[in-house]
Every structure is written in structure tokens, then in C-alpha cells.
Amino acid sequence: MFTSASLAPAKSAVRELNFGQAINEAIRQEMRRDPNIIVMGEDIAGAAGRAHLGFIDAWGGPLRATRGLITEFGPERVIDTPISEMGFVGAGVGAAMSGLRPIVEVMFVDLIGVCYDQIINQAAKMHYMMGGQITLPLVIRTTFGTRGDQRTYGGGAAAHHSQTLYSVLAHIPGLKVVVPSTAYNAKGLTIAAIRDDGPVIVMEHKFLGLSAKGHVPEEAYTVPIGECEVVQRGRDITLVGIGRMTHICLEAAADLARKGIEAEVIDVLTLAPLDENTILESVRHTHRLVVVDEDNPTASMARDIAARVADKAFDYLDAPIKTITAPETPVPFAAVLEEHYVPKAATIINTVRELLT
Amino acid sequence: MTEENVLPLTPTPGKLLWMYERMSLIREFEERLKWLVETGVPVGAVHYYTGQEAVAAGVCAALEPTDWIASTHRGHGHCIAKGVDVSAMMAELYGKVTGTNHGKGGSMHITDFSKHMLGVNPIVGAGVTHAVGAALSAKVRRANEVSVAFFGDGAASIGALHESMNLAAIWKLPVLFVCENNGYAQATPIEYALPIKHIAERAAGYDMPGVILDGQDVIEVWAAAEIAVGRARAGRGPSLLECKTYRYYGHHQGDDPLRYRTAEEEQMARSRDCLKRFREQMEINGPLTLDQLDEIDARNTRLLDEAIKFAQASPLPAREELYSHVYVS
């Protein structure tokens, strides 16, 4: 467990970055430090091979998190790929075993369907299957998530570009899966992922928007992989969030506070390996737990966390554990349906009030 | 055949000796393994390489120790040709802690990274992508290393191969795509799975040389590999070598191949046996003598005696091995 001021309101004099800018800075600083780091993916720069016509860096990835890297590091280290996830994620695995530290971008997590073998059979298990002979310093960055409300620009991408899917990655032994929620922890977790000698999946929510913007120190720093963050202390109930859901939990907690209910809010940050001790510790003093997850419920992180707490802290519970998740449906297109699909603060507030009465 | 293939290359006596020694060692390993399986030793799922020895030996004879290979489920031959210790391999098959992978990989994951082996890999086509990655790595690190992706005719149908050939071609990576066409993907004959006659023809779509080779002739395989390696080292990009070969036994130890192919076909293939042919060539033209070859065979028999003894005597993994090496750090 660690605590920081990362989710606190930023002071006026400090430098603020948005989510994509923080990740960009993390990659840039690490690439300056280590010449063996390469970045690979579809349109991570854009306009590949067209520099002679004056076109360069036309895209920069879905969050623009890789924009500008090619002008500093050149096309040998910032490698645009054709649409070949199986091929280039596999090449990332091979390159990671043979001296490089690749950062591979899978544009949307939905696309892991076409390179799942390389992630779950190859990257995840190589170290184990080979009896520890190799390291595999591979980062796979991918975006996920729904827009969640009709006001947010963009979104409306439906069932093939909005999923969460991290539970099917966290399920696989050998993979570390991190889900940053703010510009601050995005930079720190990205740097920690790059410096890790094994495969790390960095899940970047597409629609964190202003809630993620905040103070980011200029120097390189890490946020430790494998630790939850207690974002807000409280004594009445524990709210556990993942990614954007942490912000929904905070929104609910602010409302509950006005009604005299003190919620403790935990941001999971690393799904695997899960820091269950921080969650158990919290439940031991609040005696109530609500887990909020943007994922579909079956075999989800929400239910995994609920099961662990039921298993290890049942005697401390004063009320049933509740999970608030997306429904058991694909992500719908129509904004009115999508808004209904994503967990909301109001649902958390109602659930908490039921548990406390 | 392309313009790359005009120069007849002649291997030195030392190279010939090395290639025979590797082919003979692979044959001995697989024949002894088959005997172990048939006497009930639990060595897990194994896919015998017997019959295809000239491909692994011929290609690896053209490589340096720092060059990379990625292997397939039928991978024992590639391991031995790249220099992996047969005692450690056998111990791995026995599930012993002294095995190449501490007993955590088995036949389908044998790896010795010190030999620049990217691993035996039983997900068909997966290893090909890793060979391309190692070649990319070599290029970025400015290391003079070539990468070989061994794959079977079955993998010719999987997307990973095509994506890999495309990436290697557009980035001009130092890769040899070496297809061991043994005629069967499990029980599916190649003529069913392929709309064209030769897998090598697919090279045209990726603007690389595609060469059809007699995979039972180690010298022909070596000569083609030398040319492709030279091309790769010179920065001229990848090549595809299709080696026509044959697996003498079933897909795995439990498979009876006579359920999908004839005894006549098997006999025909065995009449072109790579070791037998090599011996005949040496007997007629030299420069090696049959005595030299017999001496190699005898030494390999002793190596396998020792390997099996080592495997039998080695300790089983402690229970803690289950939990180690899950995460790298």
C-alpha cells in the first residue's frame, strides 16, 4: 500500500499534465535513459515512410501518448507496424528475450483477441516454462473503457472498441496488469512497467478526461507495481475502484460525506499481482465493502476481490459484500444505453445507504 | 531456384563431419527416446524428429553461436543441432530438476538460452514471430546476428507466419524462414491444406527468395542456408527455404500414421534417408571415410547412454519449484 496526494486537487503553481501527456513523458524519459527501449505499434507515429514528403508523426496513438517520440528517437526506435498484432506482439516477445526492452502498443484492448496467444501463452509463461533462463522486459500498453456519460467527447464505439477485458489478462499467472487512474500514477506506473524485467500490461482508460489531469513531477519516478493506493481515508465503508471507477467512487464518497458517511476509497492500480492486504486491512476497520468495476461481472476482478475478502475477512464484515459492475451484456452503441451500462455514483450511493441501514 | 543459387558451394571436411555428427546424434536421441517411451518411461508428450535430421543439421551448420533459432513442437532436432546438451534435454523429458528447463517445460518447451535458442514452441506459428523479434532486436542493437524460424507445413496456414514474413520483409530483417514440409500437419496431408504446389511459392508475395530444397540432402540444405544467411547478414532481408522432408513416425508417440498414409509411401521416404545417403556419398566421393562416420555413431551411442543415466539419476524438482519463476521480478 502507498499513499500520495495524486488524487488531491492540484495546487495552482504546480505543473499539470493530462493522462496521455504523462504517459508520453514517462516513455520519453525512459527512452533517453536506455537505448534498448523501442516503441512499436500501429500509427504510434503515423505517416510511416513519408518523411521525404514532409509528413511525419501524423497520429501518435489513440491517446496521442506516443506523439513526438519519432522526431526525438527516429524510426529505428519508434516503429510503426502494419495491422499485424499477432506478428508484432510476437516480435515484441522475441525482441524482449534477445536484448531489447520493447513497449508494444495494442491500440484497443478489444484487439487482444487477435494476439491473445502471444500475451497469455508466450509473454506470460516464457520465464516459467524455461525454468527462469530468460527475462522478458516487455510492456504492452493498451486502451480500454467506455465513455460512460453523454457529455464526454468521443466514445460511442460499441462492443468492439469499448471493453474492459483486464480480468482475462489478470487471470494468467506471469502477467502483471496495472490500471492507472491519474496522470500522476500513469507516469509512475508506466516507468515502473518499463523498468520491470517481466511482461507488464498497462491498461489506459480512454475517457478519464479532466478527472485524470493533475500535477505530475518533471523528474522520472515510479509508482510501485503490486500496491493499492488508499486514496481517501474513512471509517464507515470501503469503496474499491479500478481505473475510472475510482473517480466514480470518489464522486459517491463526496456525496456520502455530505450525509455524514465516511467512505474509505481504494484505487486498486495493480490487478495482478493483487495487493489484497491493503483491501483486507481496510475492511477490517470499516466492516463493509463495495467493489466497483467497469467490467462484465462473471469471473471479474470485482468478484475476485469480493471472494478474497469473504474468504479472509468474513468475521470482520457487518454487511454483505456488494459488487457494482457493468451488466452481463456487450457494450452497446447508443449513448443512452452506454450510459446505462457503466456503473454510476448514484448506484454506489444507494448501495452504501442500503448497507448502512 | 533464384539468382541466389547459382554458386555451387562445397562444405569443408570439418563441416561435413559436424553435420553428420549432429544428424547422427539427433537420430540416436530420438531412437533411444522411442525405446524409452515404448518401455513405459513417462516422458510426456513427444514428437519424434526422426527422418528430418538433415534440415536441422544443414541449417544450423550455416549459423554462428550468436545466431538465433526458434523451434517447433517437433523440436528435439533443432535443439541438438544448435548445441543443446543431450543429457540436460533427456533430464528435462524425465521431468528432473537438472533438465534444461528445471523440469518445468518438457519436450515441447526445451530451451537453452545460452545457445541463443528462443525455445521449442508448441503453439504452431508462435515461434516464428519470436525469431522475427530477435532479428529486429539484432538490427536495433546493431548486432551481426541472424535469426532462423523453423516451422512445419502445418504452420504455413497460420496467420502468424504470414504476418511475420510481411514484417520481416518490409523491415528487411535478417531472418531465415525454414519450412520443414514433412507432408502432414498431424493427420492432414499438405495437398489438402495448400492450394499451390510448393510453400516456397508464397515467398513471392513477400518479395523474398523462395527456395525448394531436398530436405533429405544435408549438403543441399546447408548450401542454401549459407546463401540465405549471407544475404541476411548483408542487410538484404529474409529468405524462405522449403525443405521437402518426411517424418518416419506418427505425429506424436501415440499416433499410428498408417491410418492416413501408406506403407509404400513410408518405404519410399525411408529409401531416401538422410544419414544413409550421406554415408553413400562419402563412400563414393569422400572426403570422409565410413570408419570416421562409424566412430561418430559409436560416440553418440555413448553420449545417449550417459544422457539416460544422468536423467535417471537426477533428482526430481522440489515442491517449491512449482512456485518459482512465475514473475520475472
Interface residues (C-beta under 8 A of the other chain):
Chain A: N36 I38 E76 R77 I79 T81 P82 S84 M86 G87 F88 V89 G90 A91 G92 V93 G94 A95 A96 M97 S98 G99 L100 P102 D117 Q118 N121 Q122 M126 H127 Y128 M129 M130 G131 G132 Q133 I134 T135 L136 P137 P173 G174 K176 D196 D197 G198 P199 P273
Chain B: W68 A70 G99 T100 N101 H102 G103 K104 G105 H109 T111 D112 F113 H116 L118 G119 N121 I123 A126 V128 T129 H130 A131 V132 G133 A134 A135 L136 S137 A138 K139 V140 R141 A143 E145 S147 G159 A160 E163 S164 N166 L167 I170 W171 S324 H325 V326 Y327 V328 S329
